[in-house]
Structure formats: C-alpha cells, structure tokens
Amino acid sequence: MARDIAGSGRVTIFPFIHDWETGSRCVLAYTTTDGGVTAVLGVIPVEGNVLEPGDLFAMGGRHGFIGEWKGDHKQRCGCWLACTGSGSRTVKKAETIDELDVEWSLDMAQAVDLDGPYYGHLRVVAGRFALADEGLAKRARDLITVA
C-alpha cells in the first residue's frame, strides 16, 4: 500500500539512464531517514518524460545483481537501489546536485526490509520524489532534456 513520507536533510539528485536499449533517462533522488537506516530513492517527475521508470524495484531487477546480495528477489532489488543511491553520493557525476538541507516528500510505492545491512541501510523505500523548494526542483528537472 502506497503512503507518503517526508523529511529534510541531505539529498543527492542525479540523471540516470534506466534503460540501456532505448537510452531512456530519468532523474533520481537519494536520501535517508531513521538516522541513515532507511535508504529513500525516488524518481523526480519531468514533464514530457513518457519513458520514466514507474517501478524502481522492477528497474533494479532489470539491472542485475552481484553475488554478495542475499535474500529474495525484492530484497536484492532493494540492495541494487541502495547501491545506486549510495554510489551516487560517493562517486558523483559532474551533473550531480548534492544539497545538505532539503525538505522532501516521497509518494512511497514500495518498501523492503533487507536481510542485513547494505551500504549502511537495513530498509529501502522507493517511489516518486518531490522537493519543497521549486528552484531546486527546476534544477533537478533540467538535468535531462526530453525530446
């Protein structure tokens, strides 16, 4: 069941190619809650981006897994999302936006408790991400161009 969560703190925003075959891109945001225990990932909607991934856990499943990730399929998809979010912060692309004090909300589509700590997280939630600061939201949407 979907629900909204909200918070404030450090948010990392980055463009992402989510489908290599089509070159489809989206804008992802990564943050944490519960003192870092929960990884929060979300798609920032970009008007006109009809190829935006709807289900981030399914996107994780399409990208494959590494051997150290355990648990069922959904947990492994959560590990992939935690890796992608954490990696976006530790190895930033030139276009990455990393802000320390951001108010955000997430229309949470899915969540999973992991079988152990991965990238410092025990839980992953994913959905559609919104930023309270419209100027920052515009900067985020401008990370990709929609044809």
N, C-alpha and C positions, 0 to 999 in steps of 0.2 A: 504494500500500500504506500503510495507516494505521500510525502509530507514535506513541509517547508522547514528548513533550519536556517539560522542566521548567526552571524558573528562578526568579529572585527579582529584585525591583525594583519600579519604579513600575507600577501597574495602574490603569486607568481603567475604571469599571463604570457602565453606563447602561441605562435602559429604552429599548426601541426598537420602534416599530411597523413590523413587517416585511411586512405585507400590508394595504394601504390599503382594499381592498374589504371585507375581513372585520374590520378593526380588530385583527388578531392582533398580540399583543405578545410580546416576549421580553426577556431580559436579556443584554446583550453585554459582553464584557470585551476590553480592548485593552492590549497591552504590546509590548515589543520585545525582541529578542535580538541577539546579534552586534554589540554596540555601536550598535544602532539600525538596522542594515542590514535586519533582518528584522522585518516587522510581524506580530504574533501577534493573531489575533482568535478569540474563541470564544463559544459560547453557554453560559451558566451554566444548567444544567437546573433547572427549577422544577417540583416535583411537581404533577401535575394539568394542566400546560400542554400539552394534546394538540395544539395548533396551533403548537408551537415549530418554527422552521425547522430542517430537518436538514442541508441542504447550503448553507453560506454562500456558496459561489461561485455557485450557482444563484440564490440570493436577490439577489446583486449583479447578475446578468444581468437579473432581472425589473425592477430599478430604473432601468435605462437608463444610458447613458454620455455623457460630454461629449467634444467634439471633440479635445481635447488628448491623450486617452489613445490610445495606439497599441498595436500587437501583435494577437495573435489573440484570440478570444473569451475564453479563460480568463485571459489577461493583462489584458484590460480589466475582467473581473470582479475580479481581484486589485487593480487600480487603484481600483475602486469601494470595495472593502473597506479599502484603505489610507487612502483619503479619509475614509471613515466613522470609522475608528478615530482618525486624526489629528484630524479635526474634533471628535470627542467630547472631546478633551483641550483644544483651543484655544477652543472655544465651548461651554462647559459648560451643561447644563440644571441647574435648581435641584436635581434629584434625583441628580445625578452623584456617584459616590463616586470619589475620587482619592487613592490611598494610595501612599506612597513606597517602603515596604519590605515587599513581599508575596511570600510563597512561593506558586508556582502550578504547575500542570501542564496540559498540553493533550493530549487524545487527538486527534492530528492526522489529519484526514480527507483534506485536500488541501493542496497547496503549488504555487506557481508562481514562477518567476524572471521578473521584469519586464524589458522591453526597455531600460529606463533607470531613473533614479531618479524616484520619485513619492512626494511627501510625506516625503522623506528615506529611502525604502526601496527596496531592489532585489529583495526577495523578500517574499512573503506566505504565511503558513500559517494554516489555519483548521480548527476542529473544535469539540470540546466542552471547556469550560474548567472547571477545578476549583481551588478555593482551599484552602490548607492550614489556614488559620485559620477554624474553624467559625463563630465570631461574625461575621466579615466575610462569610462565605458566606451566613449568615442575613440579614444586612443587604442583601446583593445580591438574594437571592430575594424579599425583601419589597418590592423596587422595583415589582413588578407584583402585581396581585391576579388570581387565577384563579377564574373562576366555577364 
